[in-house]
Amino acid sequence: MDADACPKELKKIIEQQALSHGVDYMFVASFKHYSPDADPGVWTFIDEGKEAVDLFILNHVQKKDLVITQDIGLASLVLAKGVYALSTRGKQYQEDTIDTSLSFRYLYQMERKKGRYGGGPKKLTNEDLQQFSVNLSKYLSLHAGND
C-alpha cells in the first residue's frame, strides 16, 4: 500500500480484510508520516526523496501482488510487471486503459499550472469506501493463497 496519503478508513479496511483472508500486507510511507505506534511488521518508512516511496514499491513488488495507490504513474509501472493495481476509490487499474488515465493526468496537471482545478483530490465518500472494500474483497477472495 502506497500509504503516504492513505486515509485511516482505508488502512482499517485493508488490515481487516488482509487478516480475514490470511494474507500479508505492507504500508509504505515516507518518514514524514512516521509514527512510533506503527507496527514495524506492517509499516516500512522510506526517505522523503521525490518518488522514494513509489521507487521502493516498484523495486519490491512481485508478479501477482496487489498495489493500492492513487498514483496513476505508479499504477502504470506496476501493471507492466504483472502486478494488480487498485485505486484508493476501489477502481482497478487496467493495462488497456492506463494510457488514457495517464493522458488525463497530464492534461489536469497542465490546467493546474494555469491556475485551474486546484485543491487536490476530493475527499473519499462512503460510496468510495464501499466500492474499495468490495473490490479488495473480490481480489483477495480470488487470489489469497495463490502463488
PyMOL commands that place a pseudoatom at each C-alpha (Angstrom):
pseudoatom trace, name=CA, resn=MET, resi=1, chain=A, elem=C, hetatm=0, pos=[0.000, 0.000, 0.000]
pseudoatom trace, name=CA, resn=ASP, resi=2, chain=A, elem=C, hetatm=0, pos=[1.285, 3.411, -1.034]
pseudoatom trace, name=CA, resn=ALA, resi=3, chain=A, elem=C, hetatm=0, pos=[0.411, 4.905, 2.355]
pseudoatom trace, name=CA, resn=ASP, resi=4, chain=A, elem=C, hetatm=0, pos=[1.679, 8.479, 2.119]
pseudoatom trace, name=CA, resn=ALA, resi=5, chain=A, elem=C, hetatm=0, pos=[-1.775, 9.904, 1.509]
pseudoatom trace, name=CA, resn=CYS, resi=6, chain=A, elem=C, hetatm=0, pos=[-3.879, 6.957, 2.602]
pseudoatom trace, name=CA, resn=PRO, resi=7, chain=A, elem=C, hetatm=0, pos=[-6.897, 7.813, 4.768]
pseudoatom trace, name=CA, resn=LYS, resi=8, chain=A, elem=C, hetatm=0, pos=[-7.159, 5.891, 8.031]
pseudoatom trace, name=CA, resn=GLU, resi=9, chain=A, elem=C, hetatm=0, pos=[-10.513, 4.423, 6.950]
pseudoatom trace, name=CA, resn=LEU, resi=10, chain=A, elem=C, hetatm=0, pos=[-8.781, 2.616, 4.077]
pseudoatom trace, name=CA, resn=LYS, resi=11, chain=A, elem=C, hetatm=0, pos=[-5.968, 1.393, 6.298]
pseudoatom trace, name=CA, resn=LYS, resi=12, chain=A, elem=C, hetatm=0, pos=[-8.558, -0.160, 8.582]
pseudoatom trace, name=CA, resn=ILE, resi=13, chain=A, elem=C, hetatm=0, pos=[-10.346, -1.878, 5.680]
pseudoatom trace, name=CA, resn=ILE, resi=14, chain=A, elem=C, hetatm=0, pos=[-7.026, -3.226, 4.361]
pseudoatom trace, name=CA, resn=GLU, resi=15, chain=A, elem=C, hetatm=0, pos=[-5.970, -4.557, 7.759]
pseudoatom trace, name=CA, resn=GLN, resi=16, chain=A, elem=C, hetatm=0, pos=[-9.321, -6.225, 8.428]
pseudoatom trace, name=CA, resn=GLN, resi=17, chain=A, elem=C, hetatm=0, pos=[-9.583, -7.867, 5.020]
pseudoatom trace, name=CA, resn=ALA, resi=18, chain=A, elem=C, hetatm=0, pos=[-5.941, -8.983, 4.880]
pseudoatom trace, name=CA, resn=LEU, resi=19, chain=A, elem=C, hetatm=0, pos=[-6.285, -10.604, 8.295]
pseudoatom trace, name=CA, resn=SER, resi=20, chain=A, elem=C, hetatm=0, pos=[-9.587, -12.270, 7.405]
pseudoatom trace, name=CA, resn=HIS, resi=21, chain=A, elem=C, hetatm=0, pos=[-8.048, -13.717, 4.203]
pseudoatom trace, name=CA, resn=GLY, resi=22, chain=A, elem=C, hetatm=0, pos=[-4.764, -14.653, 5.901]
pseudoatom trace, name=CA, resn=VAL, resi=23, chain=A, elem=C, hetatm=0, pos=[-2.545, -12.575, 3.615]
pseudoatom trace, name=CA, resn=ASP, resi=24, chain=A, elem=C, hetatm=0, pos=[0.440, -10.394, 4.400]
pseudoatom trace, name=CA, resn=TYR, resi=25, chain=A, elem=C, hetatm=0, pos=[0.224, -6.677, 3.763]
pseudoatom trace, name=CA, resn=MET, resi=26, chain=A, elem=C, hetatm=0, pos=[2.564, -3.710, 3.988]
pseudoatom trace, name=CA, resn=PHE, resi=27, chain=A, elem=C, hetatm=0, pos=[2.085, 0.026, 4.279]
pseudoatom trace, name=CA, resn=VAL, resi=28, chain=A, elem=C, hetatm=0, pos=[4.917, 2.061, 2.747]
pseudoatom trace, name=CA, resn=ALA, resi=29, chain=A, elem=C, hetatm=0, pos=[5.233, 5.747, 3.615]
pseudoatom trace, name=CA, resn=SER, resi=30, chain=A, elem=C, hetatm=0, pos=[7.864, 8.453, 3.859]
pseudoatom trace, name=CA, resn=PHE, resi=31, chain=A, elem=C, hetatm=0, pos=[9.428, 9.322, 7.221]
pseudoatom trace, name=CA, resn=LYS, resi=32, chain=A, elem=C, hetatm=0, pos=[7.272, 12.452, 7.189]
pseudoatom trace, name=CA, resn=HIS, resi=33, chain=A, elem=C, hetatm=0, pos=[4.378, 10.125, 8.126]
pseudoatom trace, name=CA, resn=TYR, resi=34, chain=A, elem=C, hetatm=0, pos=[6.323, 8.185, 10.775]
pseudoatom trace, name=CA, resn=SER, resi=35, chain=A, elem=C, hetatm=0, pos=[4.531, 7.204, 13.943]
pseudoatom trace, name=CA, resn=PRO, resi=36, chain=A, elem=C, hetatm=0, pos=[6.180, 5.482, 16.904]
pseudoatom trace, name=CA, resn=ASP, resi=37, chain=A, elem=C, hetatm=0, pos=[2.957, 3.465, 17.255]
pseudoatom trace, name=CA, resn=ALA, resi=38, chain=A, elem=C, hetatm=0, pos=[3.315, 1.963, 13.759]
pseudoatom trace, name=CA, resn=ASP, resi=39, chain=A, elem=C, hetatm=0, pos=[3.774, -1.815, 13.751]
pseudoatom trace, name=CA, resn=PRO, resi=40, chain=A, elem=C, hetatm=0, pos=[7.238, -2.445, 12.227]
pseudoatom trace, name=CA, resn=GLY, resi=41, chain=A, elem=C, hetatm=0, pos=[5.977, -5.766, 10.868]
pseudoatom trace, name=CA, resn=VAL, resi=42, chain=A, elem=C, hetatm=0, pos=[3.449, -3.936, 8.708]
pseudoatom trace, name=CA, resn=TRP, resi=43, chain=A, elem=C, hetatm=0, pos=[4.925, -0.454, 8.166]
pseudoatom trace, name=CA, resn=THR, resi=44, chain=A, elem=C, hetatm=0, pos=[8.018, 0.490, 6.165]
pseudoatom trace, name=CA, resn=PHE, resi=45, chain=A, elem=C, hetatm=0, pos=[9.212, 4.089, 6.242]
pseudoatom trace, name=CA, resn=ILE, resi=46, chain=A, elem=C, hetatm=0, pos=[11.327, 5.470, 3.409]
pseudoatom trace, name=CA, resn=ASP, resi=47, chain=A, elem=C, hetatm=0, pos=[13.450, 8.586, 2.973]
pseudoatom trace, name=CA, resn=GLU, resi=48, chain=A, elem=C, hetatm=0, pos=[11.489, 11.635, 1.874]
pseudoatom trace, name=CA, resn=GLY, resi=49, chain=A, elem=C, hetatm=0, pos=[13.058, 11.966, -1.576]
pseudoatom trace, name=CA, resn=LYS, resi=50, chain=A, elem=C, hetatm=0, pos=[10.821, 12.677, -4.543]
pseudoatom trace, name=CA, resn=GLU, resi=51, chain=A, elem=C, hetatm=0, pos=[9.091, 9.444, -5.597]
pseudoatom trace, name=CA, resn=ALA, resi=52, chain=A, elem=C, hetatm=0, pos=[11.073, 7.440, -2.990]
pseudoatom trace, name=CA, resn=VAL, resi=53, chain=A, elem=C, hetatm=0, pos=[8.004, 5.521, -1.791]
pseudoatom trace, name=CA, resn=ASP, resi=54, chain=A, elem=C, hetatm=0, pos=[6.988, 4.746, -5.375]
pseudoatom trace, name=CA, resn=LEU, resi=55, chain=A, elem=C, hetatm=0, pos=[10.500, 3.512, -6.218]
pseudoatom trace, name=CA, resn=PHE, resi=56, chain=A, elem=C, hetatm=0, pos=[10.600, 1.324, -3.112]
pseudoatom trace, name=CA, resn=ILE, resi=57, chain=A, elem=C, hetatm=0, pos=[7.268, -0.251, -4.040]
pseudoatom trace, name=CA, resn=LEU, resi=58, chain=A, elem=C, hetatm=0, pos=[8.306, -0.708, -7.656]
pseudoatom trace, name=CA, resn=ASN, resi=59, chain=A, elem=C, hetatm=0, pos=[11.572, -2.381, -6.640]
pseudoatom trace, name=CA, resn=HIS, resi=60, chain=A, elem=C, hetatm=0, pos=[9.968, -4.756, -4.112]
pseudoatom trace, name=CA, resn=VAL, resi=61, chain=A, elem=C, hetatm=0, pos=[6.669, -5.711, -5.709]
pseudoatom trace, name=CA, resn=GLN, resi=62, chain=A, elem=C, hetatm=0, pos=[6.364, -9.133, -7.331]
pseudoatom trace, name=CA, resn=LYS, resi=63, chain=A, elem=C, hetatm=0, pos=[4.181, -10.507, -10.073]
pseudoatom trace, name=CA, resn=LYS, resi=64, chain=A, elem=C, hetatm=0, pos=[0.575, -11.097, -8.910]
pseudoatom trace, name=CA, resn=ASP, resi=65, chain=A, elem=C, hetatm=0, pos=[0.984, -8.795, -5.876]
pseudoatom trace, name=CA, resn=LEU, resi=66, chain=A, elem=C, hetatm=0, pos=[-1.603, -6.084, -5.322]
pseudoatom trace, name=CA, resn=VAL, resi=67, chain=A, elem=C, hetatm=0, pos=[-0.583, -2.440, -5.059]
pseudoatom trace, name=CA, resn=ILE, resi=68, chain=A, elem=C, hetatm=0, pos=[-3.085, 0.052, -3.707]
pseudoatom trace, name=CA, resn=THR, resi=69, chain=A, elem=C, hetatm=0, pos=[-2.342, 3.606, -4.790]
pseudoatom trace, name=CA, resn=GLN, resi=70, chain=A, elem=C, hetatm=0, pos=[-3.969, 6.775, -6.005]
pseudoatom trace, name=CA, resn=ASP, resi=71, chain=A, elem=C, hetatm=0, pos=[-0.851, 7.475, -8.099]
pseudoatom trace, name=CA, resn=ILE, resi=72, chain=A, elem=C, hetatm=0, pos=[-1.663, 6.650, -11.737]
pseudoatom trace, name=CA, resn=GLY, resi=73, chain=A, elem=C, hetatm=0, pos=[2.033, 6.768, -12.662]
pseudoatom trace, name=CA, resn=LEU, resi=74, chain=A, elem=C, hetatm=0, pos=[2.923, 4.111, -10.089]
pseudoatom trace, name=CA, resn=ALA, resi=75, chain=A, elem=C, hetatm=0, pos=[-0.072, 2.034, -11.175]
pseudoatom trace, name=CA, resn=SER, resi=76, chain=A, elem=C, hetatm=0, pos=[1.115, 2.099, -14.790]
pseudoatom trace, name=CA, resn=LEU, resi=77, chain=A, elem=C, hetatm=0, pos=[4.585, 0.917, -13.784]
pseudoatom trace, name=CA, resn=VAL, resi=78, chain=A, elem=C, hetatm=0, pos=[3.424, -1.981, -11.610]
pseudoatom trace, name=CA, resn=LEU, resi=79, chain=A, elem=C, hetatm=0, pos=[0.875, -3.152, -14.187]
pseudoatom trace, name=CA, resn=ALA, resi=80, chain=A, elem=C, hetatm=0, pos=[3.761, -3.663, -16.603]
pseudoatom trace, name=CA, resn=LYS, resi=81, chain=A, elem=C, hetatm=0, pos=[5.307, -6.053, -14.050]
pseudoatom trace, name=CA, resn=GLY, resi=82, chain=A, elem=C, hetatm=0, pos=[2.215, -8.272, -13.878]
pseudoatom trace, name=CA, resn=VAL, resi=83, chain=A, elem=C, hetatm=0, pos=[1.021, -6.685, -10.644]
pseudoatom trace, name=CA, resn=TYR, resi=84, chain=A, elem=C, hetatm=0, pos=[-2.602, -5.851, -9.884]
pseudoatom trace, name=CA, resn=ALA, resi=85, chain=A, elem=C, hetatm=0, pos=[-3.299, -2.220, -9.019]
pseudoatom trace, name=CA, resn=LEU, resi=86, chain=A, elem=C, hetatm=0, pos=[-6.316, -0.816, -7.198]
pseudoatom trace, name=CA, resn=SER, resi=87, chain=A, elem=C, hetatm=0, pos=[-7.075, 2.849, -6.586]
pseudoatom trace, name=CA, resn=THR, resi=88, chain=A, elem=C, hetatm=0, pos=[-7.994, 4.177, -3.166]
pseudoatom trace, name=CA, resn=ARG, resi=89, chain=A, elem=C, hetatm=0, pos=[-11.518, 4.631, -4.547]
pseudoatom trace, name=CA, resn=GLY, resi=90, chain=A, elem=C, hetatm=0, pos=[-11.767, 0.959, -5.477]
pseudoatom trace, name=CA, resn=LYS, resi=91, chain=A, elem=C, hetatm=0, pos=[-11.146, 1.255, -9.212]
pseudoatom trace, name=CA, resn=GLN, resi=92, chain=A, elem=C, hetatm=0, pos=[-8.988, -1.494, -10.665]
pseudoatom trace, name=CA, resn=TYR, resi=93, chain=A, elem=C, hetatm=0, pos=[-6.363, -0.043, -12.966]
pseudoatom trace, name=CA, resn=GLN, resi=94, chain=A, elem=C, hetatm=0, pos=[-6.156, -1.913, -16.288]
pseudoatom trace, name=CA, resn=GLU, resi=95, chain=A, elem=C, hetatm=0, pos=[-3.318, -2.136, -18.794]
pseudoatom trace, name=CA, resn=ASP, resi=96, chain=A, elem=C, hetatm=0, pos=[-5.662, -1.414, -21.700]
pseudoatom trace, name=CA, resn=THR, resi=97, chain=A, elem=C, hetatm=0, pos=[-6.897, 1.884, -20.181]
pseudoatom trace, name=CA, resn=ILE, resi=98, chain=A, elem=C, hetatm=0, pos=[-3.933, 3.146, -18.172]
pseudoatom trace, name=CA, resn=ASP, resi=99, chain=A, elem=C, hetatm=0, pos=[-2.541, 5.199, -21.081]
pseudoatom trace, name=CA, resn=THR, resi=100, chain=A, elem=C, hetatm=0, pos=[-5.795, 7.156, -21.254]
pseudoatom trace, name=CA, resn=SER, resi=101, chain=A, elem=C, hetatm=0, pos=[-5.636, 7.767, -17.495]
pseudoatom trace, name=CA, resn=LEU, resi=102, chain=A, elem=C, hetatm=0, pos=[-2.048, 8.999, -17.816]
pseudoatom trace, name=CA, resn=SER, resi=103, chain=A, elem=C, hetatm=0, pos=[-3.071, 11.362, -20.622]
pseudoatom trace, name=CA, resn=PHE, resi=104, chain=A, elem=C, hetatm=0, pos=[-5.861, 12.837, -18.495]
pseudoatom trace, name=CA, resn=ARG, resi=105, chain=A, elem=C, hetatm=0, pos=[-3.458, 13.206, -15.564]
pseudoatom trace, name=CA, resn=TYR, resi=106, chain=A, elem=C, hetatm=0, pos=[-1.110, 15.179, -17.816]
pseudoatom trace, name=CA, resn=LEU, resi=107, chain=A, elem=C, hetatm=0, pos=[-3.951, 17.421, -19.046]
pseudoatom trace, name=CA, resn=TYR, resi=108, chain=A, elem=C, hetatm=0, pos=[-5.093, 18.114, -15.463]
pseudoatom trace, name=CA, resn=GLN, resi=109, chain=A, elem=C, hetatm=0, pos=[-1.509, 18.952, -14.483]
pseudoatom trace, name=CA, resn=MET, resi=110, chain=A, elem=C, hetatm=0, pos=[-1.325, 21.483, -17.315]
pseudoatom trace, name=CA, resn=GLU, resi=111, chain=A, elem=C, hetatm=0, pos=[-4.641, 23.015, -16.221]
pseudoatom trace, name=CA, resn=ARG, resi=112, chain=A, elem=C, hetatm=0, pos=[-3.448, 23.262, -12.607]
pseudoatom trace, name=CA, resn=LYS, resi=113, chain=A, elem=C, hetatm=0, pos=[-0.319, 25.093, -13.799]
pseudoatom trace, name=CA, resn=LYS, resi=114, chain=A, elem=C, hetatm=0, pos=[-2.659, 27.604, -15.414]
pseudoatom trace, name=CA, resn=GLY, resi=115, chain=A, elem=C, hetatm=0, pos=[-4.461, 28.055, -12.097]
pseudoatom trace, name=CA, resn=ARG, resi=116, chain=A, elem=C, hetatm=0, pos=[-7.442, 25.819, -12.772]
pseudoatom trace, name=CA, resn=TYR, resi=117, chain=A, elem=C, hetatm=0, pos=[-8.557, 22.658, -10.967]
pseudoatom trace, name=CA, resn=GLY, resi=118, chain=A, elem=C, hetatm=0, pos=[-6.767, 23.344, -7.700]
pseudoatom trace, name=CA, resn=GLY, resi=119, chain=A, elem=C, hetatm=0, pos=[-7.329, 21.719, -4.351]
pseudoatom trace, name=CA, resn=GLY, resi=120, chain=A, elem=C, hetatm=0, pos=[-6.183, 18.152, -4.907]
pseudoatom trace, name=CA, resn=PRO, resi=121, chain=A, elem=C, hetatm=0, pos=[-8.323, 15.030, -4.917]
pseudoatom trace, name=CA, resn=LYS, resi=122, chain=A, elem=C, hetatm=0, pos=[-11.816, 15.059, -3.470]
pseudoatom trace, name=CA, resn=LYS, resi=123, chain=A, elem=C, hetatm=0, pos=[-12.366, 13.544, -0.041]
pseudoatom trace, name=CA, resn=LEU, resi=124, chain=A, elem=C, hetatm=0, pos=[-13.385, 9.878, -0.099]
pseudoatom trace, name=CA, resn=THR, resi=125, chain=A, elem=C, hetatm=0, pos=[-17.113, 9.315, 0.198]
pseudoatom trace, name=CA, resn=ASN, resi=126, chain=A, elem=C, hetatm=0, pos=[-18.885, 6.428, 1.904]
pseudoatom trace, name=CA, resn=GLU, resi=127, chain=A, elem=C, hetatm=0, pos=[-19.625, 5.086, -1.585]
pseudoatom trace, name=CA, resn=ASP, resi=128, chain=A, elem=C, hetatm=0, pos=[-15.892, 5.203, -2.418]
pseudoatom trace, name=CA, resn=LEU, resi=129, chain=A, elem=C, hetatm=0, pos=[-15.072, 3.298, 0.765]
pseudoatom trace, name=CA, resn=GLN, resi=130, chain=A, elem=C, hetatm=0, pos=[-17.745, 0.707, -0.011]
pseudoatom trace, name=CA, resn=GLN, resi=131, chain=A, elem=C, hetatm=0, pos=[-16.508, 0.238, -3.585]
pseudoatom trace, name=CA, resn=PHE, resi=132, chain=A, elem=C, hetatm=0, pos=[-12.941, -0.085, -2.320]
pseudoatom trace, name=CA, resn=SER, resi=133, chain=A, elem=C, hetatm=0, pos=[-13.968, -2.665, 0.273]
pseudoatom trace, name=CA, resn=VAL, resi=134, chain=A, elem=C, hetatm=0, pos=[-15.975, -4.723, -2.235]
pseudoatom trace, name=CA, resn=ASN, resi=135, chain=A, elem=C, hetatm=0, pos=[-13.234, -4.728, -4.873]
pseudoatom trace, name=CA, resn=LEU, resi=136, chain=A, elem=C, hetatm=0, pos=[-10.474, -5.501, -2.368]
pseudoatom trace, name=CA, resn=SER, resi=137, chain=A, elem=C, hetatm=0, pos=[-12.545, -8.387, -1.034]
pseudoatom trace, name=CA, resn=LYS, resi=138, chain=A, elem=C, hetatm=0, pos=[-13.099, -9.701, -4.579]
pseudoatom trace, name=CA, resn=TYR, resi=139, chain=A, elem=C, hetatm=0, pos=[-9.370, -9.565, -5.300]
pseudoatom trace, name=CA, resn=LEU, resi=140, chain=A, elem=C, hetatm=0, pos=[-8.434, -11.259, -2.028]
pseudoatom trace, name=CA, resn=SER, resi=141, chain=A, elem=C, hetatm=0, pos=[-11.103, -13.947, -2.442]
pseudoatom trace, name=CA, resn=LEU, resi=142, chain=A, elem=C, hetatm=0, pos=[-9.776, -14.796, -5.905]
pseudoatom trace, name=CA, resn=HIS, resi=143, chain=A, elem=C, hetatm=0, pos=[-6.054, -14.548, -5.198]
pseudoatom trace, name=CA, resn=ALA, resi=144, chain=A, elem=C, hetatm=0, pos=[-5.411, -15.196, -1.486]
pseudoatom trace, name=CA, resn=GLY, resi=145, chain=A, elem=C, hetatm=0, pos=[-3.090, -18.149, -1.148]
pseudoatom trace, name=CA, resn=ASN, resi=146, chain=A, elem=C, hetatm=0, pos=[-2.496, -18.468, -4.914]
pseudoatom trace, name=CA, resn=ASP, resi=147, chain=A, elem=C, hetatm=0, pos=[1.146, -18.241, -5.919]
for i in range(1, 147): cmd.bond("trace and resi %d" % i, "trace and resi %d" % (i + 1))
show_as sticks, trace
zoom trace
